[in-house]
Amino acid sequence: MGSSIDIVTPDGTFYAYIAEPRAIPAPALVVIQEAFGVNEDLRATCDELATKGFITVCPDLYWRQEPMLQLSDKTEWPRAFALYQALDIDKAVADVQATVDQTRAMIWCTGKVGVIGFCLGGLLTYLTAVRGGVDAGVCYYGGRTEEFLSESSALSGPLLMHLGELDEYISPQAQIAIREQLAPRGVEIHTYAGCSHAFARHQGAHYDAEATSQANARTVAFFQEHLRC
């Protein structure tokens, strides 16, 4: 279903996967990767969201390290984790914002652009929402979000968060801090009982079909509410 485009920034040009809905012009979603790059799982997510009526653009945020890398969570976790740790978060946020800006300017985009991210991408979605300009954001289990809560005063657009109750990378204390800091600012936060980190990853070790279905339905409804012209 998808193809590729180039995202142009002052630092260089990098690849992004793109999937389009049947009807255009349409609102767009910038889909942000986990630690595994723009892999088959993430492309499937883009294709799925495109069937809901959104242009989806998924930028390769490892382009400065290992361009067009595709890893799995089953056999390549150590390599993925090393890349995640080495990623410059500030540059990654700038790359996401560049993708948002270029996507917004596409002639087949309505001008409305949301951001959705998973794990690493969940954090980057939050940071793009507070540092840049997006029309709506959805964060799935964004690790380390609690480290950047001091920036939340800059949040202006609608934001939705999905958290797993038993997430091994987002502690109960971190989840409490996130909720206490962000809920008063209007952030919609849902916690999924009995779920671990990455509960929405296709074929993932902690995949939970029921929670994923519920979270994804909320996500689509949220974007339909905030991105339709």
N, C-alpha and C positions, 0 to 999 in steps of 0.2 A: 504493500500500500504506500510506503513512504519513499522518499528520495533524500537528497542532501543539498544543503546550501552552504555558502561561506559567510561567516560573521567577520566583519572588518573592524578592527580596533586600532588605536595608535600603537599598540604593542605588537601587532601582527594579525594574521588572518587564521581562523580556525573553522573546523567542520561543525556542522549541526545537522541532525536528522530532522526531517520535516514530514508531517503527514497532514493531509487536507481532508476536510469534510466534503460531502457531495455538493452542498450549496455554498457558494461564495458570492459576495463578501461575507466574512464571518468573524466573530471575536477570536482571539488567539490565546493560547497558553504556552508559556515557556516552562518546560519540564526539566527539572534539575536532578541530576544523577545522585545515586548513592556513591559508595567508595569504589564501585566496580566499573565505572566508565559508562559509555553509551552502549550497553550490551543488549542482547536479545530481549531480556526481560523488560528493560526500559523502553525499547522500541515497541514492544507489544502494548505497553501502557499508553504510549503516544497514539498508536493505531486505535486503541480502544476509546480514548478520549475524542479522537477525530470522528468516530461514529456518533458521538453525542453532539456534534455540530461545531467543534472547535478546530481551528488550525493549531497544530502542536509543533513546537520547535524545541529540540533538545540539544543544547550546546555541549561540545566536548571540552570539559573544564580541565582535563589533564593535558591539554595541547602543549603546554610549556614543558611538561615532563616526558610523557610518552603519548604522542598524538594517536587518536583513534584506537585507543586501547579498549579491549573488551574482556572483562574477567567474570568469573562465576563466584558464588559464595561457597561452593562445595570444596574446591581444590586450591583456590588461589587467594584465600583470605589473607595470609601473611603479606603477600605482595600488595594487595589492595589496601591493607591497613598502613603499610609503609608509605604508599602514595598519598593516602588521606592525611597522614601526619605531616608530610612534606609540603602539602598544598598551602600556598599563600592565600589565606582567607580573604584579605582585602582585595587582592587582584582577582580572585574568583568572583567576588561580589561585583566588581567592576565589569567583568566579562558577562555576568548575568544581566547587568543593567544595559550593556551594549547590545545584547541579544534582544532585550525588551524593546529598546529604542529602534533597532533595525526592523524588528517584527511589526511594531506599531506603524512604521512607514510603508509597509507592503501595500500595494494597491488592492490586493484581495482581502486585506484586513480592515475591519470596521474602525480601527483605531483604539479599540478596547483590548487591553492585554492583562492577563493574570499570570501569576507564577505559582507553580506547584512543585514541591520537592520532597524527597524521601531521604531520611537519615541525614547525611551530609547536606543533601539538597534541602531538607527541612530547615536546617540552620541558615543556609544561604537564602532561602525564601524569606525568612524572618528578617535577616539583615538587609536584604534588598528592599523590603517593605519599609524599614525604618530609615534607610540611607538614601534610597532612590525614589523612583516614581513608578508605582504599579497600581492598577485599578482594583485588584483583589489578590489575596495570597492564601494558599493552603499548605500547611506544614504537616507532613507525616513523620512522627517520632524524630524530631530534629535534635540530634545530640549536641550538647554543649550550649544549648540556647540559654541556660541559666547563667552562663558566664557573660552574656551580653545584655542582660536585662536593664542595665543602666541606660541603654540607648532607647528604651521603649517609649520615652516621652516624645520622640520624633515620629511615632507611628500615626499615620493619618488615614490610611485606607482600611477597608474591612479585611480581617484575618481570621482564618479557621485553623485549629490545631487538632490533630489526632494523636493520642498517646496510649501506649500499652501499659496496663496496670503493673505488669511484672517486667517492664523493660530493664534489662541488665545494664544498659548504658545511660539511662535517665533515672536516677535514683528516686525513691519516694520523696526525699527532701527536695531534690531538684524539681520534681513535678509540683510540689506544694509551692515552691518559690515562683515557678512559672505561672501557676494559676493565681496566686496572690498578687503578682505584679501586673499581669496582662488582662485578667478578667475585668477588673475595674475600668480598663481602657476600651472595653467593648469587644475584646477578642473572644471568639466562640471556641471553647475547649471541650473536647469529648475524650473520656478515658474508657478504654475497652477492657472489661473485666477478664482476668486470666490470660491476657495476651502479652507476649514478649516483644522484643524489638523486631522490627521488620515483619510484622504480622501480615502486611499487605503485599509482600514480594511473591510474585508468581513462582511456584516451585521452590520457595524458600523453606528452610528447615523449620521456621516458626509460623508458616503460613496458616492463617485462620480464615476459612471461607466465610463464615457468618459475620465476623467483625469486618472483614474486607468489604463485603457486600454493603454493610451498613455505612461504613466510612465513605466508600465510593459514591453511594447514593447521596449522602450529605454533601460531598464535594461537588458533584455535578449540579445539584440544586443551588448550592452557594454561588457557583460561577454563573449559572443561568440567571440568577437574581441580580448579580452585580455587573455582569459584562454585556448583557443584552441592551442594545440601544433603544 
